[in-house]
Amino acid sequence: MKDENRMLSLREMKTGDVVRYSRCVGLKGLEVMSARWLEHSFAPHMHDFYAVSLNYGGRGAFDCRSELRDAAPGTCSLIAPGEVHTGHATSGEGWIYRNLYIETSLMAALLKSLDWQGPLDVEFIFPLVRDTILAARLAHVFASLTESNSLLQNESLLLSVVARLITDHFVSGRALSDAGREHAAVRRVKDWLDANSEQNVSIYSLAGLAALSPYYLVRAFHRHVGVPPHKYQTIVRINRARKLLNSGAAISEVAYRAGFCDQSHLNRCFKRALGVTPGAYAAICAS
């Protein structure tokens, strides 16, 4: 089944950073990212998928929920969609980890398979945990996904990871979109940016939509979402570009459809958030 695991190692020129993306046929909505970062520093960004990782070696740090987290070996990083975070290596040997990128549709299916009774748009109690059981289950699923194993085994191991998340790491009874966490006006602007990321919108237009002054909107948006509107717009564009690359769209088309000024603008923003260029990411999508 090795030919079904589409993998490509991507070495960034002039750095010691190494990253590999891989997939397994039959597990739609799942991507594995294996990395050793030495020099790359991730700009504040957020994903539209769940990122569940095991820190293997070296040491890294990431800022999340206004606190710098120490990603030591054996810890697990748990980032839900919409959570702003950064990342960089803090040791001479770099930061070595593997990451499960779980699309929201796959997470919902896994939760239903495990008879989860809470909301399907779940969030984590903490963004970094030391849980030896979860770490062991993640190590098993990562090993299985990179070897010649059955789909049944891979699915079973993935379910065991989500089962541990349910019992020990999910917030019960509260959705990510809980109305109490975001002012209604901010929510309207956020929803508009999600649906119209390609638009070259003015802050005055967004302020009109929110019925707030431009200055107050920027402050309120930053407080509730974690980044100001212009940065959120860029993050939405990056996430859209990633999906377009997955669908096989040409990079020049992706830049236009996602709303970037040009291809070089896309390249800069994409690499700062995901650690690789759009071209490198497109290579694994096309392999």
N, C-alpha and C positions, 0 to 999 in steps of 0.2 A: 504493500500500500504506500510505499515511499513516494511513488510517482504522483500520488494524490496529495501529498503534503508539499504545496508550492512554496519554496523557500529561496531567498536570495540574500547573500551577505552584501552589505553596502558600506564600503569604507569611504569616509569623507576625505577628500584630498587635503594634504598638509596638516592633518590632525591625527591623533591616536584614537579618535572616537570610532566605535564599531556598532552597527545596529543591524538587526535582521528581523524581517517580518515574515510570518508564515501562516498558512491556513490549512484546514483539513476539510476535504470534500465530505459533505453530509452535515457539517456543523455551520450552517449559514448564519452569519451574524457574529462569528467569532474570529478574532485575529490575535496572534501571539507576537509580541514584540520583545526581542532579546537584545540587550544593549550593554555596552560598557562605555560610559561617558567619562572622558578625561578633561576636555576643554569646553564642550558645549554647555551653555547656560540657557535654560528655558525661560522665555519671557512669560509674564503672567498670562494664563490662558485657561480655557475650560473646554471640556469635550462634550459631545452629544451622545456618548456611550459610557459604560461603566469601565473603570480601569482598576483591576485587582492584581496586585503584583507581589512578588516575593523578592526580597533583597538578598542576594547570594553572597556578595563579597565587596571588599573595599568599603566605601562609605559615601553617602550622599545626604543632601538636605533639601527640603522643599517647604516653601511657605504656603500654608493653607489655614483658613479661618483665623487669620491674623496671628499665627504662631509659626515659628520655624521648627520643623520636624526633623529629627535625627534618624535618617534611614540606615540604621545599623544592620549588619548581617543577621538574618533570621527574622527580621520584622516584616510585616505585611502592610503595604500601602493600599488604602481603600478610598477611591475617588469616585463620587457619583457624578452623573451628568449635571453640568451647570456649576460645578464647584471650581472656583478660581484657585490656581496653584502655579508654582514655579518649579525649579529643580536644577541642581548642579552638584558636581562631585566635590567631596571635601577631603579626599585622601589621595596620596600619591599614586596609588594603584587604580584610581578611578572609582566609579560607582557601577556595580555589576548587578543587574536584576532582570527578571522576566515579568512580562505584563500580559494579563488576559484583557483584551479589549472586547467587551460584551455589548453588542448593540441592544438598545432598549427592547426591541421586539423579541430577541432571543431571551433576555432576562425575564420578560413577562411569561414566555412559554415555560421556562425552567421553574419559575415560581408556581405556576399553575400545576406543573407536574409534581411538585412537592406539597400540594394542598395548602399553599400560603393563603391565609385569610385576610391579610392586610392589603393596603393599596399597592398597585403594581409599579408605581413610580417611587420606588423605595430610596431611602438615604441611609448613610452609615452613621453610627454613633460617634466614631472617631476616625480621622483620616489615616492614622498610623497606629498599628496594634502589634503587640508581641503575643502571639497565640501559636503555640507549638503544634497544636492539632491542625489548624488552618494551614500553617507553613508546610507541614508534612503532606497534606492533601494537595496543595498547590505544586509541590515538588513532584508528586506522582503524576498529576495531570500534565505538567510541562514535559516530563520524561516520556509519557505515553504519546503525546502529540508530535514528538520529534522522532519517534520510532515507528516501525511497521506493526501497528496494532489495529484491532477491529474497531469499527465505528461504535459498536456496543460498549467496548471498554472505555473509549474516549468519552462517550456520553455519560457513562456511569460515574467516572471520575469527576467530570465536570459537575454533575448533580451533587456529588459529595461535597464539593467546594461550596456550592450555593446553599446546601443544607446547613453547613457550619455558619455561613453568613446569616442565615435566618435565625438560628438559635442563639447566636452570640453577638452579632454586629449590626443588625438592622434596627433602625428606629421603628417601633411598632405604632401603628395607628396614625401616622402623620405622613402626608404626601409631600414631595418636593415642591409642588405647586400650591401648598397651603396658603390660602388667601391672607392669613395673618402675617406672613413673612414679607409680603410685598404690598406697598401702597397700590391702590387700584389704578392710579394715574401712571405709575411706573410700570405696572403690568401691561397697560395698553401700549406703551411705547416699546416695551420688550417684545410683545407679541408682534407689533408692526415690524420691528427690525428682523425678527425671525422669518417673517413672511416676505420681506422686501429687501433682503440684504444687498441686492445688486443696485438699489437706488442710491443716487448721490444726494441724499436728503440733507436739508438744513436743520440746525438745532432749533431755529425758530418754527419750522414746520412741526417738529416733534413736540416743542413746547405748546403749540396750539392744540395738538392732539391730546396732550396731557392736561391742558388748561392750567399750566403752571408757567412761571417765568422761566426763561432759558437757564438762568443761573441756579434757581431753585431746583429745576429738573435735573441738572447735572449733579448737584449735591445729593438729592434724594435717590437718584438712580444708582450712584456710586455706593451709597450707604446700603441699599437693599440688594443690589446685584453683585457688588464687589469690585466692579470696574465702571468707569464712566461710559456714556453711550457710544462714543467713537471707538473705544477699545472693544466694547461688546460687538459692535458692527463688524469689526475686523475678525473677531473670533468666530462669529456666525459665518462669515465669508470663508474662513479657513476650513471649517467643518463642512460647508457645502462643496468646496473645492475637493476635499478628500473623497466625498461621495461621487462627485463627477469623475474623478480619476478612476475610482473603482468601477465605474460604468464603462470605461474605455474612451472617454472624451479626450480630445487632443488638448495639450496644455494651453495653447493659445486660446482655444475655445473656453477652457475652464476659467482662465483669467477674466475673460469678458463676461461669462455667464454668472460668475461668482461676485462680480462687481469691483474687481481690482483695476487700478489705473492701467496697468500693462503687465506683461509677463514677468518683468524684473520685480515689480511690486509684489506679485504673487510669490515669487521665489523667496524674497526676503521674509515675508510674513509667515509663510508655510514652514520654512526651516526653523525660525525662531520658536515656533509652537510645537513642532513635531520632530525636530532634530534631523530631518532629511529634506532634500529638495523635492519639489513636485515630480521632477524627472526620475529621481531615484525611487520614489514611491510608486510612480506609474509603472516602473519596470517589474516590480513584483506583481502588480495587478494584471499585467499582460503576460506573465510567464506561464 
